Amino acid sequence: MKVTVIGAGNMGSAFVKQLTRAGHQVSVAARSGSKAAQVAAANPGARAVDVANSAVDADAVVLATGFADAAAALKSVGDLQGKVVIDITNPLTADYMGLTLGHSTSAAEEIAQAVPGAEVVKGFNTLFAQVLADGADFGNGQKASVFVASDSARAKQVATTLAESMGFTVIDAGGLKNARYLEPLAGLNIYLGYGAGLGTAIAPTWIRKA
């Protein structure tokens, strides 16, 4: 699959690493061309591209920026009409211990409104960059889970295919409005990792009794 990753920070770098390992054709675009080039150079098979029109040939676009920069970043990559956009953002406060949105909307819904032609799917937002970079396997037969929420069946399937190709278990979380639950879940994970001192090698999942 052809995937454009927007962002060359910790999450963007982790995506590029895992997607290239899974055999996808990966392009990385960022405000800093040098950072994008560094990430691409560290992952054979990936390529750094200019932000403008970087989504033209993509089957999926991974939005790996902060929420505050999300809408502008998406609008800078070209026409997103009919494109699958995987939103991994969380609307965090400056201290990372709270959310700036919730209850009546979510980061994912706000992003979908900003780029109405795109097919937005929430996913991967409950994973720390360390977990994504290190891979899905937690040992003892346990794998990290990716929750996906979207009003587009196609977008949800694309996100599912990518997540499974990287080794993750996928949990269907329903429509896009359920990002209102997934974003606080990510907030809890961040608290447990940093506030409670559990570290970043953790991830939430759901279990079912046999």
C-alpha positions in Angstrom: 0.0 0.0 0.0 1.2 3.6 -0.7 1.2 5.5 2.6 2.1 9.1 3.2 3.1 9.9 6.8 2.7 13.6 7.7 5.2 14.4 10.6 8.7 13.3 11.4 8.5 13.3 15.2 8.4 10.3 17.5 5.1 8.9 16.2 5.8 9.7 12.6 9.2 8.1 12.8 7.7 5.0 14.4 5.1 4.7 11.7 7.7 5.0 8.9 9.8 2.3 10.6 6.9 -0.2 11.0 5.2 0.5 7.7 8.4 0.0 5.7 9.2 -3.2 7.6 5.7 -4.4 6.7 6.5 -3.8 3.0 4.5 -0.7 2.3 5.6 2.1 0.0 6.1 5.0 2.5 6.6 8.7 1.9 7.3 11.0 4.8 6.5 14.7 4.7 7.2 17.3 7.4 7.6 21.1 7.9 11.3 20.4 8.4 12.5 18.8 5.2 15.8 17.8 6.9 13.9 15.9 9.6 11.8 14.1 7.0 15.1 13.2 5.1 16.6 11.8 8.3 13.6 9.6 9.0 13.6 8.3 5.5 17.3 7.7 5.5 17.0 5.6 8.7 14.3 3.4 7.1 15.4 1.8 3.8 12.5 1.9 1.3 11.1 5.1 2.6 11.4 8.5 0.9 11.2 12.0 2.0 8.9 14.2 -0.1 7.8 17.9 -0.2 4.7 18.6 1.8 2.9 20.1 -1.2 0.9 17.4 -3.0 2.5 14.6 -1.0 -0.8 12.9 -0.7 -1.7 12.7 -4.4 -0.7 9.1 -5.0 -1.3 7.8 -1.5 -3.8 5.1 -0.6 -3.7 6.3 3.0 -2.4 9.4 4.8 -1.2 9.1 8.4 -1.6 12.3 10.4 1.3 12.2 12.8 1.3 15.8 14.0 0.0 17.4 17.1 -3.8 18.2 17.1 -3.1 22.0 17.0 -1.3 21.6 13.7 -3.5 18.9 12.2 -5.9 20.9 10.0 -3.2 23.1 8.5 -1.0 20.1 7.9 -3.7 18.2 6.0 -4.6 21.3 4.0 -1.0 21.6 2.9 -0.6 18.2 1.3 -3.0 18.6 -1.6 -6.4 17.4 -2.6 -7.7 14.9 0.0 -11.1 14.3 -1.7 -11.8 10.6 -1.2 -8.5 10.0 0.6 -8.3 7.8 3.7 -6.8 9.9 6.6 -5.7 8.1 9.7 -6.0 10.5 12.6 -3.7 9.5 15.5 -3.9 12.9 17.4 -5.1 13.6 20.9 -6.3 17.1 22.0 -3.9 17.3 25.0 -3.4 20.2 27.3 0.0 21.7 27.6 1.0 19.5 30.5 -0.3 16.3 28.7 -2.5 15.5 31.7 -5.9 16.6 30.3 -7.9 17.1 27.1 -9.0 20.3 25.5 -12.0 18.8 23.8 -14.6 16.2 24.8 -18.2 15.2 25.4 -19.8 16.9 22.4 -16.9 16.6 19.9 -13.5 15.1 19.5 -10.2 15.9 17.7 -11.2 13.4 15.0 -14.5 15.0 14.3 -13.0 18.5 14.2 -10.4 17.3 11.7 -13.1 15.6 9.6 -14.9 19.0 9.5 -11.7 20.8 8.5 -11.2 18.4 5.5 -14.7 17.4 4.5 -13.7 15.5 1.4 -11.5 13.1 3.3 -12.5 9.8 4.9 -11.2 10.1 8.4 -10.6 7.2 10.7 -9.4 7.4 14.3 -6.7 5.0 15.1 -3.4 4.3 16.9 -4.0 7.3 19.2 -3.9 5.0 22.3 -0.3 3.8 21.6 2.9 5.4 22.9 5.5 6.0 20.2 7.8 3.5 22.0 5.2 0.8 21.6 4.7 1.6 17.9 8.4 1.7 17.3 9.2 -1.5 19.2 6.4 -3.5 17.6 3.1 -5.0 18.7 4.4 -8.1 20.4 4.4 -7.7 24.2 5.5 -11.4 24.8 3.5 -14.3 26.3 1.2 -14.2 23.3 0.1 -10.7 24.0 -0.2 -8.1 21.3 -1.0 -4.4 21.5 -4.4 -3.3 20.2 -5.3 -0.6 17.8 -8.8 0.8 18.1 -10.4 2.1 14.9 -13.4 4.4 14.7 -14.9 5.8 11.5 -18.1 6.5 9.6 -16.4 5.2 6.5 -16.2 1.4 6.1 -13.4 1.8 3.6 -11.3 4.0 5.8 -11.8 1.6 8.7 -10.7 -1.4 6.5 -7.6 0.5 5.3 -6.6 1.3 8.8 -7.2 -2.3 9.9 -5.2 -3.7 7.1 -2.2 -1.4 7.9 -2.4 -2.2 11.6 -2.6 -5.9 11.1 0.3 -5.8 8.6 2.4 -4.3 11.4 1.3 -7.1 13.8 -1.3 -5.3 15.9 -4.6 -6.6 17.0 -7.5 -4.4 15.8 -10.7 -3.6 17.7 -13.6 -2.0 15.8 -14.7 1.0 17.9 -17.7 2.0 15.8 -18.4 5.4 14.3 -16.2 8.4 14.3 -18.0 10.0 17.2 -16.6 7.3 19.4 -13.3 9.1 19.1 -14.8 10.9 22.1 -14.1 7.8 24.1 -10.8 6.8 22.5 -9.2 10.2 23.1 -9.9 10.1 26.9 -8.6 6.5 26.8 -5.4 7.8 25.4 -5.4 10.4 28.2 -5.7 7.7 30.8 -2.8 5.8 29.2 -0.7 8.9 29.3 -1.5 9.4 32.9 -0.6 5.8 33.7 2.6 6.0 31.8 3.9 9.3 33.2 1.7 10.4 36.1 1.6 6.9 37.7 5.1 6.0 36.6 4.3 2.9 34.7 6.5 4.0 31.7 5.7 4.0 28.0 5.9 0.2 27.4 2.1 -0.1 28.1 -1.0 -0.1 26.0 -4.8 -0.5 26.6 -6.7 -3.4 25.2 -10.0 -5.2 25.7 -10.3 -8.9 26.6 -13.2 -11.3 26.2 -14.0 -14.3 28.2 -13.9 -17.5 26.3 
